[in-house]
Amino acid sequence: MATDRVPFYHGFLHFCARWLFTVYHDIRVEGAKHVPASGPAIIAANHPTYLDPAFLMVGLSRPVRFMAWEKPFRIPLLGLLMRSYGAIPLNKKKPGRASFEAAVKVLRQGEIFGIFPEGGRTKTLAPMNPLKSGVARLAMITGAPIVPATVIGGLRVWRRGELFWKPGPITIVFHPPMRVQAASRLLWRRDKSLERRVIEQLIETIHRRLLPSLRRDRRLERLMKAPPQPPSLFVEGIPFIFLLLSFLLAPRGLWEARAGPAVHWISGYGLALVAELALEARGFWVKWLRQLLPWIMLSTLLHRKSGIPLGVWIAACLPAAAVLLWVQYFRFPIYRRVRTPLLVAGFGLWLLKILRAG
């Protein structure tokens, strides 16, 4: 029985990729059970980013051999890595029979072959480029099942023309296999319309999850471009509420000594909110900066007169800030439910420190 081709360092790379994509993309894999545990299979997916082969492999226990553009093979380290995984080079301008026959050989050896039928990365304004028929011919010739796969979120994290990819959620969905019946395979050489039917079914399956995700992305993009909403009293307003409480509850001398300096910090925070509204500043980073500002104020106020060196305080806060950013970005519905209680608890601790000083 044939065994999958895998380099000796596959386990280490798989672990590192899984960790990186979990932190940077909160990657989720659905339907991995649809990929056969043994024997040949064709994984056919949409192709929004250069990282799609890694995205597809990170949720599978079996390695996948891909057909890839020949130019990356010339890059020393990347080319070595691609060859070690058995990637098949393809000249996109002059695709020849050698690449196709190599793919047939992979499947007849009982391995998994990955292909992006678009023939290149997805153009920005389309869900997918028109699909080429090579994937259907592979299934007709070898009898291997086609496992459609949808890469969700790729156009958001790495559009064509961008130099680097951005953080953002990625979901990989493996759909139930498409199997070409033996009778259809016998008729295929006389009736080429069978290839088109396979391609149409493949497009429909991938679109089933891709199109709703693209609509959500467009709604999010419109939201980021919209004018800023007025600050919330129980989110952005919490620093002002606790500053007022410190003034009312602390004796005047104590307030001037312990809470008075906070006026400058919180006033600057208020001016930043006013400037954002006046300028109608928009975009991703503007909206997330507003989410971060109350926490920055809290950290600044708790550090004052704590006796802890600033460098040590920053080093201690960095892990908490990283977790906060991750939760805000990838788990915003959960963050929205807990941000007010946590901010109230944090500024309550600051107020308690002031009152205890008396």
C-alpha positions as CSV (number, residue, x, y, z in Angstrom):
1,M,0.0,0.0,0.0
2,A,1.3,3.4,-0.9
3,T,2.3,5.9,1.8
4,D,2.0,9.6,1.8
5,R,5.2,11.5,1.0
6,V,6.2,13.6,4.0
7,P,9.5,15.2,5.0
8,F,11.0,14.3,8.4
9,Y,10.4,17.8,9.7
10,H,6.7,17.8,8.8
11,G,5.5,17.3,12.4
12,F,7.5,20.3,13.6
13,L,6.4,22.5,10.8
14,H,2.7,21.4,11.2
15,F,2.9,22.3,14.9
16,C,4.5,25.7,14.3
17,A,2.0,26.6,11.5
18,R,-1.0,25.6,13.6
19,W,0.3,27.8,16.5
20,L,1.0,30.8,14.2
21,F,-2.3,30.6,12.4
22,T,-4.2,30.2,15.6
23,V,-2.7,33.3,17.1
24,Y,-2.6,35.4,13.9
25,H,-5.7,34.2,12.2
26,D,-7.8,32.3,14.8
27,I,-7.9,29.6,12.1
28,R,-10.8,27.2,12.3
29,V,-11.1,24.0,10.2
30,E,-14.5,22.4,9.5
31,G,-15.3,19.1,7.8
32,A,-11.8,17.6,8.0
33,K,-13.5,14.2,8.3
34,H,-14.5,14.5,4.7
35,V,-10.9,14.1,3.6
36,P,-10.2,10.3,3.2
37,A,-7.9,8.9,5.9
38,S,-6.2,6.8,3.2
39,G,-6.2,6.5,-0.6
40,P,-6.3,9.1,-3.4
41,A,-8.3,12.3,-3.2
42,I,-8.3,15.7,-4.9
43,I,-8.7,18.8,-2.8
44,A,-10.0,21.6,-5.0
45,A,-10.3,25.1,-3.3
46,N,-10.6,28.7,-4.0
47,H,-7.3,30.6,-4.0
48,P,-7.4,34.1,-2.4
49,T,-3.9,34.1,-0.9
50,Y,-0.4,32.7,-1.3
51,L,-0.8,30.9,2.1
52,D,-3.7,28.8,1.0
53,P,-1.7,25.5,0.7
54,A,-0.6,26.0,4.4
55,F,-4.1,26.9,5.5
56,L,-5.5,23.7,3.9
57,M,-2.8,21.4,5.3
58,V,-2.8,22.8,8.9
59,G,-6.1,21.1,9.7
60,L,-5.3,17.7,8.1
61,S,-3.2,14.8,9.4
62,R,-2.2,13.8,5.9
63,P,0.2,15.9,3.8
64,V,-1.1,17.3,0.5
65,R,0.9,17.6,-2.7
66,F,0.1,20.8,-4.7
67,M,0.6,22.0,-8.2
68,A,2.3,25.3,-7.8
69,W,3.6,28.2,-9.9
70,E,7.1,27.5,-11.0
71,K,8.7,30.8,-10.0
72,P,8.7,30.2,-6.2
73,F,10.7,27.1,-6.8
74,R,13.7,29.4,-7.7
75,I,13.7,31.0,-4.2
76,P,16.3,28.9,-2.3
77,L,14.7,28.1,1.0
78,L,11.1,28.2,-0.2
79,G,11.9,26.1,-3.3
80,L,13.6,23.5,-1.2
81,L,10.6,23.3,1.1
82,M,8.2,22.9,-1.8
83,R,10.2,20.2,-3.4
84,S,10.5,18.3,-0.1
85,Y,6.7,18.2,0.0
86,G,6.5,17.0,-3.6
87,A,5.0,20.1,-5.1
88,I,4.6,20.0,-8.9
89,P,5.9,23.0,-10.7
90,L,3.6,24.6,-13.3
91,N,4.3,27.1,-16.0
92,K,1.1,29.1,-16.0
93,K,1.8,30.7,-19.4
94,K,2.6,27.4,-21.1
95,P,1.0,24.6,-19.1
96,G,2.2,21.3,-20.5
97,R,1.2,17.7,-20.2
98,A,4.2,16.9,-17.9
99,S,2.5,18.7,-14.9
100,F,-0.8,17.0,-15.6
101,E,0.7,13.6,-15.9
102,A,2.7,14.1,-12.6
103,A,-0.6,14.9,-10.9
104,V,-2.2,11.7,-12.3
105,K,0.8,9.8,-11.0
106,V,0.4,11.3,-7.5
107,L,-3.2,10.1,-7.3
108,R,-2.5,6.7,-8.7
109,Q,0.1,6.3,-5.9
110,G,-2.7,6.8,-3.4
111,E,-1.8,10.3,-2.2
112,I,-3.8,13.5,-1.8
113,F,-3.4,16.1,-4.5
114,G,-4.3,19.8,-4.0
115,I,-5.3,22.0,-6.8
116,F,-6.6,25.6,-7.2
117,P,-8.8,25.4,-10.3
118,E,-8.8,29.2,-10.6
119,G,-5.3,29.0,-12.1
120,G,-4.1,31.9,-10.0
121,R,-5.1,34.0,-7.0
122,T,-8.7,35.3,-6.9
123,K,-9.1,38.8,-8.3
124,T,-10.2,41.4,-5.8
125,L,-13.7,42.2,-7.3
126,A,-14.8,38.6,-7.9
127,P,-15.7,35.7,-5.6
128,M,-13.6,33.4,-7.8
129,N,-11.9,33.5,-11.1
130,P,-13.4,31.2,-13.8
131,L,-12.4,27.6,-13.0
132,K,-10.3,25.6,-15.4
133,S,-11.4,22.0,-16.3
134,G,-8.2,20.2,-15.3
135,V,-9.6,19.1,-11.9
136,A,-12.6,17.4,-13.6
137,R,-10.3,15.6,-16.1
138,L,-8.1,14.4,-13.1
139,A,-11.2,12.9,-11.5
140,M,-12.4,11.3,-14.8
141,I,-9.0,9.7,-15.5
142,T,-8.2,8.5,-11.9
143,G,-11.6,8.0,-10.3
144,A,-10.3,9.9,-7.2
145,P,-13.0,11.8,-5.3
146,I,-12.9,15.6,-5.4
147,V,-13.1,17.2,-1.9
148,P,-14.3,20.8,-2.4
149,A,-12.7,23.2,0.1
150,T,-13.6,26.8,0.8
151,V,-11.0,29.3,2.2
152,I,-13.0,32.0,4.0
153,G,-11.4,35.3,5.0
154,G,-8.5,35.2,2.6
155,L,-9.5,38.2,0.6
156,R,-9.7,40.2,3.8
157,V,-6.2,39.3,5.1
158,W,-4.2,39.3,1.9
159,R,-5.6,41.0,-1.2
160,R,-3.9,41.0,-4.5
161,G,-1.4,43.8,-4.7
162,E,-0.7,43.9,-1.0
163,L,2.9,43.2,0.1
164,F,2.2,41.6,3.5
165,W,-0.8,39.7,4.9
166,K,-2.8,41.1,7.8
167,P,-4.2,39.4,10.9
168,G,-7.8,38.3,10.5
169,P,-10.0,35.2,11.0
170,I,-9.6,32.4,8.6
171,T,-12.0,29.4,8.2
172,I,-11.3,26.3,6.1
173,V,-14.3,24.3,5.2
174,F,-13.9,20.8,3.6
175,H,-17.2,19.7,1.9
176,P,-18.4,16.2,1.4
177,P,-16.6,14.5,-1.5
178,M,-17.8,14.6,-5.1
179,R,-17.5,11.2,-6.8
180,V,-17.7,10.7,-10.5
181,Q,-19.6,7.6,-11.3
182,A,-17.9,4.8,-13.3
183,A,-20.5,5.2,-16.1
184,S,-19.8,8.9,-16.4
185,R,-16.1,8.2,-16.7
186,L,-16.7,5.7,-19.5
187,L,-18.8,8.3,-21.4
188,W,-16.4,11.2,-20.7
189,R,-14.2,10.8,-23.8
190,R,-17.2,11.1,-26.0
191,D,-19.1,13.7,-24.0
192,K,-16.9,16.6,-22.7
193,S,-20.0,18.3,-21.2
194,L,-19.5,16.1,-18.2
195,E,-16.4,18.1,-17.3
196,R,-18.5,21.3,-17.2
197,R,-21.1,19.6,-15.0
198,V,-18.4,18.7,-12.5
199,I,-17.0,22.2,-12.5
200,E,-20.5,23.7,-12.0
201,Q,-21.1,21.5,-9.1
202,L,-17.7,22.4,-7.6
203,I,-18.4,26.1,-8.0
204,E,-21.8,25.7,-6.4
205,T,-20.3,23.8,-3.4
206,I,-17.5,26.3,-2.8
207,H,-19.8,29.3,-3.1
208,R,-22.2,27.8,-0.6
209,R,-19.9,29.1,2.2
210,L,-17.9,31.6,0.3
211,L,-20.6,34.0,-0.8
212,P,-22.2,34.6,2.6
213,S,-18.7,35.3,4.0
214,L,-18.0,37.9,1.3
215,R,-21.3,39.6,2.1
216,R,-20.3,39.8,5.8
217,D,-16.9,41.3,4.8
218,R,-18.6,44.0,2.7
219,R,-20.9,44.9,5.6
220,L,-17.9,45.1,7.9
221,E,-16.1,47.3,5.4
222,R,-19.0,49.7,5.2
223,L,-19.1,49.8,9.0
224,M,-15.4,50.7,9.2
225,K,-16.0,53.5,6.7
226,A,-19.0,54.9,8.5
227,P,-18.7,58.1,10.7
228,P,-17.9,57.3,14.4
229,Q,-20.7,56.7,16.8
230,P,-21.1,58.9,19.9
231,P,-19.1,57.6,22.9
232,S,-20.9,55.2,25.2
233,L,-21.4,56.4,28.8
234,F,-20.6,52.9,30.2
235,V,-17.6,52.3,28.1
236,E,-15.7,55.4,27.0
237,G,-17.4,57.4,29.8
238,I,-16.2,55.2,32.7
239,P,-12.9,57.1,33.3
240,F,-14.9,60.4,33.6
241,I,-17.5,58.7,36.0
242,F,-14.7,57.5,38.3
243,L,-12.9,60.8,38.2
244,L,-16.1,62.5,39.4
245,L,-16.6,59.8,42.1
246,S,-13.0,60.4,43.3
247,F,-13.8,64.2,43.6
248,L,-17.0,63.5,45.5
249,L,-15.7,60.8,47.9
250,A,-12.2,61.9,48.7
251,P,-11.3,64.9,50.9
252,R,-10.1,67.9,49.0
253,G,-6.4,67.7,50.0
254,L,-6.3,64.0,49.4
255,W,-8.0,64.4,46.0
256,E,-5.6,67.1,44.9
257,A,-2.6,64.9,45.9
258,R,-3.8,61.5,44.7
259,A,-6.5,62.0,42.0
260,G,-5.8,65.6,40.8
261,P,-3.0,64.6,38.3
262,A,-5.5,62.2,36.7
263,V,-7.3,65.2,35.4
264,H,-4.6,65.8,32.8
265,W,-4.6,62.3,31.5
266,I,-8.4,62.0,31.4
267,S,-8.7,65.4,29.8
268,G,-6.3,64.3,27.1
269,Y,-8.4,61.2,26.6
270,G,-11.6,63.4,26.3
271,L,-9.9,65.6,23.7
272,A,-9.0,62.5,21.7
273,L,-12.6,61.5,21.6
274,V,-13.8,65.0,20.7
275,A,-11.2,65.2,17.9
276,E,-12.3,61.8,16.5
277,L,-15.9,62.9,16.4
278,A,-15.1,66.4,15.0
279,L,-12.9,65.0,12.2
280,E,-15.2,62.0,11.6
281,A,-12.1,59.8,11.6
282,R,-12.9,56.4,10.2
283,G,-11.3,53.1,9.6
284,F,-10.2,49.9,11.4
285,W,-7.5,51.4,13.5
286,V,-9.5,54.4,14.6
287,K,-12.3,52.3,15.9
288,W,-10.0,49.9,17.7
289,L,-8.0,52.8,19.2
290,R,-11.2,54.0,20.9
291,Q,-11.7,50.5,22.4
292,L,-8.1,50.6,23.8
293,L,-8.1,54.1,25.2
294,P,-10.0,53.3,28.4
295,W,-7.6,50.5,29.2
296,I,-4.6,52.7,28.5
297,M,-6.0,55.3,30.9
298,L,-6.6,52.6,33.5
299,S,-3.0,51.3,33.2
300,T,-1.6,54.8,33.4
301,L,-3.6,55.7,36.6
302,L,-2.8,52.4,38.4
303,H,0.9,52.9,37.7
304,R,1.1,56.4,39.2
305,K,2.7,56.3,42.6
306,S,2.7,52.5,42.6
307,G,6.5,52.6,43.1
308,I,7.0,50.1,40.3
309,P,9.6,51.2,37.6
310,L,7.9,52.2,34.4
311,G,9.9,49.6,32.4
312,V,8.9,46.8,34.7
313,W,5.3,48.0,34.6
314,I,5.2,48.0,30.8
315,A,6.8,44.6,30.6
316,A,4.1,43.2,33.0
317,C,1.3,44.9,31.0
318,L,2.4,43.7,27.6
319,P,1.1,40.1,27.9
320,A,-2.2,41.4,29.2
321,A,-2.4,43.9,26.3
322,A,-1.7,41.2,23.8
323,V,-4.5,39.0,25.2
324,L,-6.8,42.0,25.2
325,L,-6.1,42.9,21.6
326,W,-6.6,39.3,20.5
327,V,-9.9,39.0,22.3
328,Q,-11.1,42.3,21.0
329,Y,-10.2,41.4,17.4
330,F,-11.3,37.7,17.3
331,R,-13.9,37.5,20.1
332,F,-15.5,40.9,20.0
333,P,-19.0,39.7,21.0
334,I,-17.6,38.1,24.1
335,Y,-15.4,41.2,24.8
336,R,-18.4,43.5,24.4
337,R,-20.3,41.6,27.2
338,V,-17.4,41.8,29.7
339,R,-15.7,45.1,28.9
340,T,-18.0,47.2,31.1
341,P,-17.7,45.0,34.3
342,L,-13.9,44.7,33.9
343,L,-13.5,48.5,33.4
344,V,-15.7,49.2,36.4
345,A,-13.6,46.7,38.5
346,G,-10.3,48.3,37.3
347,F,-11.3,51.9,37.9
348,G,-12.9,50.8,41.2
349,L,-9.5,49.5,42.3
350,W,-8.0,52.9,41.4
351,L,-10.6,54.7,43.4
352,L,-10.1,52.3,46.3
353,K,-6.4,53.1,46.3
354,I,-7.2,56.8,46.6
355,L,-9.6,56.4,49.4
356,R,-7.3,54.1,51.3
357,A,-4.5,56.7,51.2
358,G,-6.6,58.8,53.4
